[in-house]
Amino acid sequence: MEKIRKIILSENEMPRQWYNILADMPNKPMPPLHPGTKQPIGPEDLAAVFPMELIKQEVSTERYIDIPEEVLDLYRTYRPSPLFRAISLEKTLGTKSKIYYKYEGGNYSGSHKANTAIPQAYYNKQEGVRRITTETGAGQWGSAMSFACNYFGLELLVFMVRVSYDNKPGRKLLMNTYNAKVLASPSTMTVFGRKVLEQDPNSPGSLGIAISEAMEVASQDPYTKYALGSVLNHVSLHQTIIGQEALIQMEKTGDYPDVVIGCFGGGSNFSGIAFPFLREKLLHKKDIRLVAVEPASCPKLTKGKFMYDFGDSAGMTPLLPMFTLGHNYIPEKIHAGGLRYHGAGVIVSQLLKDGLIEAKAKLQRECFEAGVLFARNEGILPAPESTYAIAGAMDEARRADIEGVSKTILFNLSGHGHFDISAYEKYFENNLPDHELSTAEIEDAISKIDITV
Ligand SMILES: *Cc1c(COP(=O)(O)O)cnc(C)c1O
């Protein structure tokens, strides 16, 4: 019999609710703290920068949250997303295992980021917001927000991390096409940006700096709010549409994954694919491993410290209990694989602490190699970020073959790499060095955190 290549769901099979893992976690995360008082924050502390509906979702313990009709309607332009079996890759690897992947690159933003951009823009519009500020690293989040904001009639101002602004002009132009204004961060528009530039006029920028700039602008105008593309609970919540669909699709294949893998920046696409499967493990004892793969040059999960830290460089966000490399950590410029954020989401951090998920770090050259092999076999050029998940899946297949067993592996292909072709060029030219953060560098970054709670 011929093997299944892909499972496509119809529009009416699309789940109509997001899954909130806060309902089922054995240990709930510790609360976010006010940076001044060090007391747990309440909804009103976030109201200056986020709309109330997203603040409610941030702290909700309801197991399922209905997706609004207007959001479902726009989801339907690209969802349900396909689930593929990587038959050609399996053959090339000569593995006995089955490798499945959920593809989140087939939408206007080219990544999973659209899944949360759409509801975030929608809830802001509902509450009378006129303009949104945000940061973007590699540019996928900015692209995702640009289209969503324009669709719902909101203005968007994007602070794009300088190193990406210079290296990925295509992403900036895509944002402009979708009607957004894009500034390189650090910028001269904000007090914090000017301060960073004074200290280092050539600063490559970082997500932490760009977040501070975007929050500074939002906090000064009642009609401007701020949006974040990863890390926060409500972002992970919106991404669970990925795993909710994947569960239905895996059922149709007749297989059930032994391991689910996602690449890891702040945790949103990993959460999206993993949390619905983790629910099945927690509630129905379905045996499964959930593995987050991060870059060795930004290894907060595997080498960071679990502690209260800021989400941004200026210290404007609440203090969050998370695995972190320190909020002033700036990854090496030579690291091309995205996933450059200094911290991990609060929920994922707690799950890792409790041993319910696993994490591993990988070097970038091996991941690009896996990405090229994947492209040549499956015909999709992966985002550099996604290559970490591919390499993670190949590790699992190899290990199973050594053990003489056959596993079912599922990973999330979080986006395509059409705007990242110059990173591939560097890889082909042998111009993409590996970089691993040394213990001394990590200790140095963490020692600068200087927060007592
Ligand atoms: C943003 C992004 C990531 C990393 O962010 P997470 O919140 O960890 O998912 C990974 N892959 C792609 C394609 C991205 O755009």
The ligand as an SDF file (V2000), in Angstrom:
LIG
                    3D

 15 15  0  0  0  0  0  0  0  0999 V2000
    9.5670   33.4680   15.8260 C   0  0  0  0  0  0  0  0  0  0  0  0
    9.8890   32.1730   15.2480 C   0  0  0  0  0  0  0  0  0  0  0  0
   10.3730   31.1060   16.0420 C   0  0  0  0  0  0  0  0  0  0  0  0
   10.6970   31.2450   17.4950 C   0  0  0  0  0  0  0  0  0  0  0  0
    9.7240   31.7190   18.3330 O   0  0  0  0  0  0  0  0  0  0  0  0
    8.9110   30.7920   19.3360 P   0  0  0  0  0  0  0  0  0  0  0  0
    8.0680   31.7440   20.0910 O   0  0  0  0  0  0  0  0  0  0  0  0
    9.8920   30.0740   20.1950 O   0  0  0  0  0  0  0  0  0  0  0  0
    8.1200   29.8670   18.5070 O   0  0  0  0  0  0  0  0  0  0  0  0
   10.6030   29.8990   15.4320 C   0  0  0  0  0  0  0  0  0  0  0  0
   10.3860   29.7110   14.1100 N   0  0  0  0  0  0  0  0  0  0  0  0
    9.9350   30.6980   13.3200 C   0  0  0  0  0  0  0  0  0  0  0  0
    9.7310   30.4360   11.8690 C   0  0  0  0  0  0  0  0  0  0  0  0
    9.6680   31.9580   13.8610 C   0  0  0  0  0  0  0  0  0  0  0  0
    9.1970   32.9240   13.0850 O   0  0  0  0  0  0  0  0  0  0  0  0
  1  2  1  0
  2  3  1  0
  2 14  2  0
  3  4  1  0
  3 10  2  0
  4  5  1  0
  5  6  1  0
  6  7  2  0
  6  8  1  0
  6  9  1  0
 10 11  1  0
 11 12  2  0
 12 13  1  0
 12 14  1  0
 14 15  1  0
M  END
$$$$
